[in-house]
Amino acid sequence: MARDIAIARQVRPLVGWTQREGLRRLAYALRPLIDRGLEAHDIAAELQGMALGWRPARPAAFITAALEAETRADTARAAAQHEAVASVPNVAWQQWLQTRETPGEAVRTDDDRRHARLYGWDRWQEIAAHYDEDPDDALDLYGTRLCSYAVGRAARESAFT
């Protein structure tokens, strides 16, 4: 618990909308992110995209609800994929579907996301182009905040040309 509070103490000044929350509550809300092995800066990068342009009245409750919604969505996606594979009558085909890798999809790690979110702010043209091609992938890699910034900046640039 002391480690969680120490990490929450580092995260709170980095994310403006969490500053009203007590350390113990914030540490408890951040526990799923801490358990994933994320450090304070990584957690701050994740939280930055959660509440763009507004300040939740109860930050810890908001973080908990957002992480639970993310978990439910991941569970539903995995169940839908499993159901789709299970509905195929051929056993060999089911095994192949479960073990195959989608071509062109590299395995993205949390380090890739962290690096892209921390160092992508000066490459907004590239991020806006990536968002135009594949919004879901861009949001996964860069996060909501950086994608919003890049698309807005690209729209302002195109309005002046």
Contact map, one row per residue, 1 for C-alpha under 8 A:
11111000000000000000000000100000000000000000000000000000000000000000000000000000000000000000000000000000000000000000000000000000000000000000000000000000000000000
11111100000000000000000000000000000000000000000000000000000000000000000000000000000000000000000000000000000000000000000000000000000000000000000000000000000000000
11111110000000000000000000000000000000000000000000000000000000000000000000000000000000000000000000000000000000000000000000000000000000000000000000000000000000000
11111111000000000000000000110110010000000000000000000000000000000000000000000000000000000000000000000000000000000000000000000000000000000000000000000000000000000
11111111100000000000001101100000000000000000000000000000000000000000000000000000000000000000000000000000000000000000000000000000000000000000000000000000000000000
01111111110000000000000000000000000000000000000000000000000000000000000000000000000000000000000000000000000000000000000000000000000000000000000000000000000000000
00111111111000000000000000100000000000110000000000000000000000000000000000000000000000000000000000000000000000000000000000000000000000000000000000000000000000000
00011111111100000000001001100100000000010000000000000000000000000000000000000000000000000000000000000000000000000000000000000000000000000000000000000000000000000
00001111111110000000001000000000000000000000000000000000000000000000000000000000000000000000000000000000000000000000000000000000000000000000000000000000000000000
00000111111111000000000000000000000000010000000000000000000000000000000000000000000000000000000000000000000000000000000000000000000000000000000000000000000000000
00000011111111100000000000000000000000011011000000000000000000000000000000000000000000000000000000000000000000000000000000000000000000000000000000000000000000000
00000001111111110110000000000000000000000000000000000000000000000000000000000000000000000000000000000000000000000000000000000000000000000000000000000000000000000
00000000111111110110000000000000000000000000000000000000000000000000000000000000000000000000000000000000000000000000000000000000000000000000000000000000000000000
00000000011111110000000000000000000000001001000000000000000000000000000000000000000000000000000000000000000000000000000000000000000000000000000000000000000000000
00000000001111111110000000000000000000000001001100000000000000000000000000000000000000000000000000000000000000000000000000000000000000000000000000000000000000000
00000000000111111110000000000000000000000000000000000000000000000000000000000000000000000000000000000000000000000000000000000000000000000000000000000000000000000
00000000000000111111000000000000000000000000000000100111001000000000000000000000000000000000000000000000000000000000000000000000000000000000000000000000000000000
00000000000110111111100001000000000000000000000000000000001100000000000000000000000000000000000000000000000000000000000000000000000000000000000000000000000000000
00000000000110111111110000000000000000000000000000000000000000000000000000000000000000000000000000000000000000000000000000000000000000000000000000000000000000000
00000000000000001111110000000000000000000000000000000000001000000000000000000000000000000000000000000000000000000000000000000000000000000000000000000000000000000
00000000000000000111111011000000000000000000000000000000011100000000000000000000000000000000000000000000000000000000000000000000000000000000000000000000000000000
00000000000000000011111111000000000000000000000000000000000000000000000000000000000000000000000000000000000000000000000000000000000000000000000000000000000000000
00001001100000000000111111100000000000000000000000000000000000000000000000000000000000000000000000000000000000000000000000000000000000000000000000000000000000000
00001000000000000000011111110000000000000000000000000000000000000000000000000000000000000000000000000000000000000000000000000000000000000000000000000000000000000
00000000000000000000111111111000000000000000000000000000000100000000000000000000000000000000000000000000000000000000000000000000000000000000000000000000000000000
00001001000000000100111111111100000000000000000000000000001100000000000000000000000000000000000000000000000000000000000000000000000000000000000000000000000000000
10011011000000000000001111111110000000000000000000000000000000000000000000000000000000000000000000000000000000000000000000000000000000000000000000000000000000000
00010000000000000000000111111110000000000000000000000000000100000000000000000000000000000000000000000000000000000000000000000000000000000000000000000000000000000
00000000000000000000000011111111000000000000000000000000000110110000000000000000000000000000000000000000000000000000000000000000000000000000000000000000000000000
00010001000000000000000001111111110000000010000000000000000100110000000000000000000000000000000000000000000000000000000000000000000000000000000000000000000000000
00010000000000000000000000111111111000000000000000000000000000000000000000000000000000000000000000000000000000000000000000000000000000000000000000000000000000000
00000000000000000000000000001111111100000000000000000000000000000010000000000000000000000000000000000000000000000000000000000000000000000000000000000000000000000
00000000000000000000000000000111111111000010000000000000000000000000000000000000000000000000000000000000000000000000000000000000000000000000000000000000000000000
00010000000000000000000000000111111111100010000000000000000000000000000000000000000000000000000000000000000000000000000000000000000000000000000000000000000000000
00000000000000000000000000000011111111000000000000000000000000000000000000000000000000000000000000000000000000000000000000000000000000000000000000000000000000000
00000000000000000000000000000001111111000000000000000000000000000000000000000000000000000000000000000000000000000000000000000000000000000000000000000000000000000
00000000000000000000000000000000111111100000000000000000000000000000000000000000000000000000000000000000000000000000000000000000000000000000000000000000000000000
00000000000000000000000000000000111111110110000000000000000000000000000000000000000000000000000000000000000000000000000000000000000000000000000000000000000000000
00000010000000000000000000000000010011111110000000000000000000000000000000000000000000000000000000000000000000000000000000000000000000000000000000000000000000000
00000011011000000000000000000000000001111111000000000000000000000000000000000000000000000000000000000000000000000000000000000000000000000000000000000000000000000
00000000001001000000000000000000000000111111100000000000000000000000000000000000000000000000000000000000000000000000000000000000000000000000000000000000000000000
00000000000000000000000000000000000001111111110000000000000000000000000000000000000000000000000000000000000000000100000000000000000000000000000000000000000000000
00000000001000000000000000000100110001111111111000000000000000000000000000000000000000000000000000000000000000000000000000000000000000000000000000000000000000000
00000000001001100000000000000000000000011111111100000000000000000000000000000000000000000000000000000000000000000000000000000000000000000000000000000000000000000
00000000000000000000000000000000000000001111111110000000000000000000000000000000000000000000000000000000000000000100110000000000000000000000000000000000000000000
00000000000000000000000000000000000000000111111111000000000000000000000000000000000000000000000000000000000000000000000000000000000000000000001000000000000000000
00000000000000100000000000000000000000000011111111100000000000100000000000000000000000000000000000000000000000000000000000000000000000000000000000000000000000000
00000000000000100000000000000000000000000001111111110000000000000000000000000000000000000000000000000000000000000000000000000000000000000000000010000000000000000
00000000000000000000000000000000000000000000111111110000000000000000000000000000000000000000000000000000000000000000000000000000000000000000001111000000000000000
00000000000000000000000000000000000000000000011111110000000000000100000000000000000000000000000000000000000000000000000000000000000000000000000100000000000000000
00000000000000001000000000000000000000000000001111111111000000000000000000000000000000000000000000000000000000000000000000000000000000000000000000000000000000000
00000000000000000000000000000000000000000000000111111100000000000000000000000000000000000000000000000000000000000000000000000000000000000000000010000000000000000
00000000000000000000000000000000000000000000000000111110000000000000000000000000000000000000000000000000000000000000000000000000000000000000000000000000000000000
00000000000000001000000000000000000000000000000000111111000000000000000000000000000000000000000000000000000000000000000000000000000000000000000000000000000000000
00000000000000001000000000000000000000000000000000101111101000000000000000000000000000000000000000000000000000000000000000000000000000000000000000000000000000000
00000000000000001000000000000000000000000000000000100111111001000000000000000000000000000000000000000000000000000000000000000000000000000000000000000000000000000
00000000000000000000000000000000000000000000000000000011111000000000000000000000000000000000000000000000000000000000000000000000000000000000000000000000000000000
00000000000000000000100000000000000000000000000000000001111111000000000000000000000000000000000000000000000000000000000000000000000000000000000000000000000000000
00000000000000001101100001000000000000000000000000000011111111100000000000000000000000000000000000000000000000000000000000000000000000000000000000000000000000000
00000000000000000100100011011100000000000000000000000000011111110000000000000000000000000000000000000000000000000000000000000000000000000000000000000000000000000
00000000000000000000000000001000000000000000000000000000011111111000000000000000000000000000000000000000000000000000000000000000000000000000000000000000000000000
00000000000000000000000000000000000000000000000000000001011111111100000000000000000000000000000000000000000000000000000000000000000000000000000000000000000000000
00000000000000000000000000001100000000000000001000000000001111111110000000000000000000000000000000000000000000000000000000000000000000000000000000000000000000000
00000000000000000000000000001100000000000000000000000000000111111111000000000000000000000000000000000000000000000000000000000000000000000000000000000000000000000
00000000000000000000000000000000000000000000000000000000000011111111100000000000000000000000000000000000000000000000000000000000000000000000000000000000000000000
00000000000000000000000000000000000000000000000001000000000001111111110000000000000000000000000000000000000000000000000000000000000000000000000000000000000000000
00000000000000000000000000000001000000000000000000000000000000111111111000000000000000000000000000000000000000000000000000000000000000000000000000000000000000000
00000000000000000000000000000000000000000000000000000000000000011111111100000000000000000000000000000000000000000000000000000000000000000000000000000000000000000
00000000000000000000000000000000000000000000000000000000000000001111111110000000000000000000000000000000000000000000000000000000000000000000000000000000000000000
00000000000000000000000000000000000000000000000000000000000000000111111111000000000000000000000000000000000000000000000000000000000000000000000000000000000000000
00000000000000000000000000000000000000000000000000000000000000000011111111100000000000000000000000000000000000000000000000000000000000000000000000000000000000000
00000000000000000000000000000000000000000000000000000000000000000001111111110000000000000000000000000000000000000000000000000000000000000000000000000000000000000
00000000000000000000000000000000000000000000000000000000000000000000111111111000000000000000000000000000000000000000000000000000000000000000000000000000000000000
00000000000000000000000000000000000000000000000000000000000000000000011111111100000000000000000000000000000000000000000000000000000000000000000000000000000000000
00000000000000000000000000000000000000000000000000000000000000000000001111111110000000000000000000000000000000000000000000000000000000000000000000000000000000000
00000000000000000000000000000000000000000000000000000000000000000000000111111111000000000000000000000000000000000000000000000000000000000000000000000000000000000
00000000000000000000000000000000000000000000000000000000000000000000000011111111100000000000000000000000000000000000000000000000000000000000000000000000000000000
00000000000000000000000000000000000000000000000000000000000000000000000001111111110000000000000000000000000000000000000000000000000000000000000000000000000000000
00000000000000000000000000000000000000000000000000000000000000000000000000111111111000000000000000000000000000000000000000000000000000000000000000000000000000000
00000000000000000000000000000000000000000000000000000000000000000000000000011111111100000000000000000000000000000000000000000000000000000000000000000000000000000
00000000000000000000000000000000000000000000000000000000000000000000000000001111111110000000000000000000000000000000000000000000000000000000000000000000000000000
00000000000000000000000000000000000000000000000000000000000000000000000000000111111111000000000000000000000000000000000000000000000000000000000000000000000000000
00000000000000000000000000000000000000000000000000000000000000000000000000000011111111100000000000000000000000000000000000000000000000000000000000000000000000000
00000000000000000000000000000000000000000000000000000000000000000000000000000001111111110000000000000000000000000000000000000000000000000000000000000000000000000
00000000000000000000000000000000000000000000000000000000000000000000000000000000111111110000010011000000000000000000000000000000000000000000000000000000000000000
00000000000000000000000000000000000000000000000000000000000000000000000000000000011111111000010000000000000000000000000000000000000000000000000000000000000000000
00000000000000000000000000000000000000000000000000000000000000000000000000000000001111111000000000000000000000000000000000000000000000000000000000000000000000000
00000000000000000000000000000000000000000000000000000000000000000000000000000000000111111110110000000000000000000000000000000000000000000000000000000000000000000
00000000000000000000000000000000000000000000000000000000000000000000000000000000000001111110010000000000000000000000000000000000000000000000000000000000000000000
00000000000000000000000000000000000000000000000000000000000000000000000000000000000000011111110000000000000000000000000000000000000000000000000000000000000000000
00000000000000000000000000000000000000000000000000000000000000000000000000000000000000011111111000000000000000000000000000000000000000000000000000000000000000000
00000000000000000000000000000000000000000000000000000000000000000000000000000000000000000111111100000000000000000000000000000000000000000000000000000000000000000
00000000000000000000000000000000000000000000000000000000000000000000000000000000000000010111111110000000000000000000000000000000000000000000000000000000000000000
00000000000000000000000000000000000000000000000000000000000000000000000000000000000011011111111111000000000000000000000000000000000000000000000000000000000000000
00000000000000000000000000000000000000000000000000000000000000000000000000000000000000000011111111100000000000000000000000000000000000000000000000000000000000000
00000000000000000000000000000000000000000000000000000000000000000000000000000000000000000001111111110000000000000000000000000000000000000000000000000000000000000
00000000000000000000000000000000000000000000000000000000000000000000000000000000000010000000111111110000000000000000000000000000000000000000000000000000000000000
00000000000000000000000000000000000000000000000000000000000000000000000000000000000010000000011111110000000000000000000000000000000000000000000000000000000000000
00000000000000000000000000000000000000000000000000000000000000000000000000000000000000000000001111111000000000000000000000000000000000000000000000000000000000000
00000000000000000000000000000000000000000000000000000000000000000000000000000000000000000000000111111100000000000000000000000000000000000000000000000000000000000
00000000000000000000000000000000000000000000000000000000000000000000000000000000000000000000000000111110100000000000000000000000000000000000000000000000000000000
00000000000000000000000000000000000000000000000000000000000000000000000000000000000000000000000000011111100000000000000000000000000000000000000000000000000000000
00000000000000000000000000000000000000000000000000000000000000000000000000000000000000000000000000001111100000000000000000000000000000000000000000000000000000000
00000000000000000000000000000000000000000000000000000000000000000000000000000000000000000000000000000111110000000000000000000000000000000000000000000000000000000
00000000000000000000000000000000000000000000000000000000000000000000000000000000000000000000000000001111111000000000000000000000000000000000000000000000000000000
00000000000000000000000000000000000000000000000000000000000000000000000000000000000000000000000000000001111100000000000000000000000000000000000000000000000000000
00000000000000000000000000000000000000000000000000000000000000000000000000000000000000000000000000000000111110000000000000000000000000000000000000000000000000000
00000000000000000000000000000000000000000000000000000000000000000000000000000000000000000000000000000000011111011000000000000000000000000000000000000000000000000
00000000000000000000000000000000000000000000000000000000000000000000000000000000000000000000000000000000001111111000000000000000000000000000000000000000000000000
00000000000000000000000000000000000000000000000000000000000000000000000000000000000000000000000000000000000111111100000000000000000000000000000000000000000000000
00000000000000000000000000000000000000000000000000000000000000000000000000000000000000000000000000000000000011111110000000000000000000000000000000000000000000000
00000000000000000000000000000000000000000000000000000000000000000000000000000000000000000000000000000000000111111111000000000000000000000000100000000000000000000
00000000000000000000000000000000000000000000000000000000000000000000000000000000000000000000000000000000000111111111100000000000000000000001110000000000000000000
00000000000000000000000000000000000000000100100000000000000000000000000000000000000000000000000000000000000001111111110000000000000000000000000000000000000000000
00000000000000000000000000000000000000000000000000000000000000000000000000000000000000000000000000000000000000111111111100000000000000000000000000000000000000000
00000000000000000000000000000000000000000000000000000000000000000000000000000000000000000000000000000000000000011111111100000000000000000000110000000000000000000
00000000000000000000000000000000000000000000100000000000000000000000000000000000000000000000000000000000000000001111111110000000000000000000111001000000000000000
00000000000000000000000000000000000000000000100000000000000000000000000000000000000000000000000000000000000000000111111110000000000000000000000000000000000000000
00000000000000000000000000000000000000000000000000000000000000000000000000000000000000000000000000000000000000000011111111000000000000000000000000000000000000000
00000000000000000000000000000000000000000000000000000000000000000000000000000000000000000000000000000000000000000011111111110010000000000000010001000000000000000
00000000000000000000000000000000000000000000000000000000000000000000000000000000000000000000000000000000000000000000111111110000000000000000000001000100000000000
00000000000000000000000000000000000000000000000000000000000000000000000000000000000000000000000000000000000000000000001111110000000000000000000000000000000000000
00000000000000000000000000000000000000000000000000000000000000000000000000000000000000000000000000000000000000000000000111111110000000000000000000000000000000000
00000000000000000000000000000000000000000000000000000000000000000000000000000000000000000000000000000000000000000000000111111111000000000000000000001110110000000
00000000000000000000000000000000000000000000000000000000000000000000000000000000000000000000000000000000000000000000000000111111100000000000000000000100010000000
00000000000000000000000000000000000000000000000000000000000000000000000000000000000000000000000000000000000000000000000000111111110000000000000000000000000000000
00000000000000000000000000000000000000000000000000000000000000000000000000000000000000000000000000000000000000000000000100111111111000000100010000100110000000000
00000000000000000000000000000000000000000000000000000000000000000000000000000000000000000000000000000000000000000000000000011111111100000000000000100110010000000
00000000000000000000000000000000000000000000000000000000000000000000000000000000000000000000000000000000000000000000000000001111111110000000000000000000000000000
00000000000000000000000000000000000000000000000000000000000000000000000000000000000000000000000000000000000000000000000000000111111111100100000000000000000000000
00000000000000000000000000000000000000000000000000000000000000000000000000000000000000000000000000000000000000000000000000000011111111111110000000100010000000000
00000000000000000000000000000000000000000000000000000000000000000000000000000000000000000000000000000000000000000000000000000001111111100000000000000000000000000
00000000000000000000000000000000000000000000000000000000000000000000000000000000000000000000000000000000000000000000000000000000111111100000000000000000000000000
00000000000000000000000000000000000000000000000000000000000000000000000000000000000000000000000000000000000000000000000000000000011111111100000000000000000000000
00000000000000000000000000000000000000000000000000000000000000000000000000000000000000000000000000000000000000000000000000000000011111111110000000000000000000000
00000000000000000000000000000000000000000000000000000000000000000000000000000000000000000000000000000000000000000000000000000000001001111111000000000000000000000
00000000000000000000000000000000000000000000000000000000000000000000000000000000000000000000000000000000000000000000000000000000001001111111100000000000000000000
00000000000000000000000000000000000000000000000000000000000000000000000000000000000000000000000000000000000000000000000000000010011001111111111000100000000000000
00000000000000000000000000000000000000000000000000000000000000000000000000000000000000000000000000000000000000000000000000000000001000111111111100100000000000000
00000000000000000000000000000000000000000000000000000000000000000000000000000000000000000000000000000000000000001000000000000000000000011111111000000000000000000
00000000000000000000000000000000000000000000000000000000000000000000000000000000000000000000000000000000000000011001100000000000000000001111111000000000000000000
00000000000000000000000000000000000000000000000000000000000000000000000000000000000000000000000000000000000000001001100100000010000000000111111111100000000000000
00000000000000000000000000000000000000000000010010000000000000000000000000000000000000000000000000000000000000000000100000000000000000000111111111100000000000000
00000000000000000000000000000000000000000000000011000000000000000000000000000000000000000000000000000000000000000000000000000000000000000010011111110000000000000
00000000000000000000000000000000000000000000000110010000000000000000000000000000000000000000000000000000000000000000000000000000000000000000011111111000000000000
00000000000000000000000000000000000000000000000010000000000000000000000000000000000000000000000000000000000000000000100110000000000000000000011111111100000000000
00000000000000000000000000000000000000000000000000000000000000000000000000000000000000000000000000000000000000000000000000000011001000000110011111111110000000000
00000000000000000000000000000000000000000000000000000000000000000000000000000000000000000000000000000000000000000000000000000000000000000000000111111111000000000
00000000000000000000000000000000000000000000000000000000000000000000000000000000000000000000000000000000000000000000000000010000000000000000000011111111100000000
00000000000000000000000000000000000000000000000000000000000000000000000000000000000000000000000000000000000000000000000010011011000000000000000001111111110000000
00000000000000000000000000000000000000000000000000000000000000000000000000000000000000000000000000000000000000000000000000010011001000000000000000111111111000000
00000000000000000000000000000000000000000000000000000000000000000000000000000000000000000000000000000000000000000000000000000000000000000000000000011111111100000
00000000000000000000000000000000000000000000000000000000000000000000000000000000000000000000000000000000000000000000000000010000000000000000000000001111111110000
00000000000000000000000000000000000000000000000000000000000000000000000000000000000000000000000000000000000000000000000000011001000000000000000000000111111111000
00000000000000000000000000000000000000000000000000000000000000000000000000000000000000000000000000000000000000000000000000000000000000000000000000000011111111100
00000000000000000000000000000000000000000000000000000000000000000000000000000000000000000000000000000000000000000000000000000000000000000000000000000001111111110
00000000000000000000000000000000000000000000000000000000000000000000000000000000000000000000000000000000000000000000000000000000000000000000000000000000111111111
00000000000000000000000000000000000000000000000000000000000000000000000000000000000000000000000000000000000000000000000000000000000000000000000000000000011111111
00000000000000000000000000000000000000000000000000000000000000000000000000000000000000000000000000000000000000000000000000000000000000000000000000000000001111111
00000000000000000000000000000000000000000000000000000000000000000000000000000000000000000000000000000000000000000000000000000000000000000000000000000000000111111
00000000000000000000000000000000000000000000000000000000000000000000000000000000000000000000000000000000000000000000000000000000000000000000000000000000000011111
